[in-house]
Amino acid sequence: MIALPKLVKNNDKLYAVIRTIPEYTSIDPKWFKFKLGVDHVFKAQNNYWFVNEVQEAVIVPDIQHKLDFNN
């Protein structure tokens, strides 16, 4: 199974959430931003949100394909 990142929208821009960390942990967000290699850090809902801006998105229909791994 492929894990897709959670997507959030802020100021009409789409972002892929790489990681969230609770605000009470007293981390250094600048250090985590550098270590995770993300574009932006948001502070909302008592969390730090480490995100990358989505440059291009393609809408894929919600279809589940049956894959045959026996061949």
C-alpha positions as a Markdown table, in Angstrom:
| # | Residue | x | y | z |
|---|---|---|---|---|
| 1 | Met | 0.0 | 0.0 | 0.0 |
| 2 | Ile | 1.3 | 3.5 | -0.8 |
| 3 | Ala | 0.8 | 6.1 | 1.8 |
| 4 | Leu | -0.1 | 9.5 | 0.4 |
| 5 | Pro | 0.5 | 12.7 | 2.4 |
| 6 | Lys | -2.4 | 14.6 | 3.9 |
| 7 | Leu | -3.1 | 17.7 | 1.8 |
| 8 | Val | -4.1 | 21.1 | 3.4 |
| 9 | Lys | -5.1 | 24.4 | 1.8 |
| 10 | Asn | -3.9 | 27.7 | 3.1 |
| 11 | Asn | -4.2 | 31.1 | 1.2 |
| 12 | Asp | -5.4 | 29.3 | -2.0 |
| 13 | Lys | -2.2 | 27.2 | -2.1 |
| 14 | Leu | -2.1 | 23.4 | -1.6 |
| 15 | Tyr | 0.4 | 21.8 | 0.7 |
| 16 | Ala | 1.4 | 18.2 | 1.5 |
| 17 | Val | 1.8 | 17.6 | 5.2 |
| 18 | Ile | 5.1 | 15.8 | 5.9 |
| 19 | Arg | 4.9 | 15.9 | 9.7 |
| 20 | Thr | 3.0 | 17.4 | 12.6 |
| 21 | Ile | 4.5 | 17.9 | 16.0 |
| 22 | Pro | 2.6 | 19.2 | 19.1 |
| 23 | Glu | 3.5 | 22.7 | 20.1 |
| 24 | Tyr | 4.0 | 21.7 | 23.8 |
| 25 | Thr | 7.1 | 19.7 | 22.9 |
| 26 | Ser | 9.2 | 22.9 | 22.8 |
| 27 | Ile | 11.0 | 21.9 | 19.6 |
| 28 | Asp | 13.0 | 24.3 | 17.5 |
| 29 | Pro | 10.8 | 24.5 | 14.3 |
| 30 | Lys | 13.7 | 26.0 | 12.3 |
| 31 | Trp | 15.9 | 23.0 | 13.0 |
| 32 | Phe | 13.1 | 20.5 | 12.2 |
| 33 | Lys | 12.4 | 22.4 | 9.0 |
| 34 | Phe | 16.0 | 22.0 | 7.9 |
| 35 | Lys | 16.2 | 18.4 | 9.0 |
| 36 | Leu | 13.0 | 17.4 | 7.2 |
| 37 | Gly | 13.8 | 19.4 | 4.2 |
| 38 | Val | 10.4 | 21.1 | 4.0 |
| 39 | Asp | 9.3 | 24.4 | 2.4 |
| 40 | His | 7.2 | 25.8 | 5.1 |
| 41 | Val | 6.2 | 25.5 | 8.8 |
| 42 | Phe | 2.7 | 26.5 | 10.0 |
| 43 | Lys | 1.6 | 26.8 | 13.6 |
| 44 | Ala | -2.1 | 25.9 | 13.9 |
| 45 | Gln | -4.4 | 23.8 | 16.1 |
| 46 | Asn | -1.7 | 23.6 | 18.8 |
| 47 | Asn | 0.7 | 21.9 | 16.4 |
| 48 | Tyr | 3.6 | 22.7 | 14.1 |
| 49 | Trp | 2.8 | 21.6 | 10.6 |
| 50 | Phe | 5.8 | 20.8 | 8.4 |
| 51 | Val | 4.7 | 21.0 | 4.8 |
| 52 | Asn | 5.8 | 21.2 | 1.2 |
| 53 | Glu | 4.0 | 23.3 | -1.4 |
| 54 | Val | 2.3 | 21.2 | -4.1 |
| 55 | Gln | 3.3 | 22.7 | -7.4 |
| 56 | Glu | 1.1 | 20.5 | -9.7 |
| 57 | Ala | -1.8 | 18.3 | -8.7 |
| 58 | Val | -3.8 | 15.8 | -10.8 |
| 59 | Ile | -7.2 | 14.7 | -9.7 |
| 60 | Val | -7.5 | 10.9 | -9.8 |
| 61 | Pro | -10.9 | 9.3 | -9.7 |
| 62 | Asp | -11.6 | 7.3 | -6.6 |
| 63 | Ile | -11.4 | 3.9 | -8.3 |
| 64 | Gln | -9.9 | 0.7 | -6.8 |
| 65 | His | -8.2 | -1.5 | -9.4 |
| 66 | Lys | -7.9 | -5.2 | -8.8 |
| 67 | Leu | -4.3 | -6.2 | -9.3 |
| 68 | Asp | -3.4 | -9.8 | -10.2 |
| 69 | Phe | 0.0 | -10.7 | -8.7 |
| 70 | Asn | -0.2 | -14.3 | -9.7 |
| 71 | Asn | 1.1 | -13.7 | -13.3 |
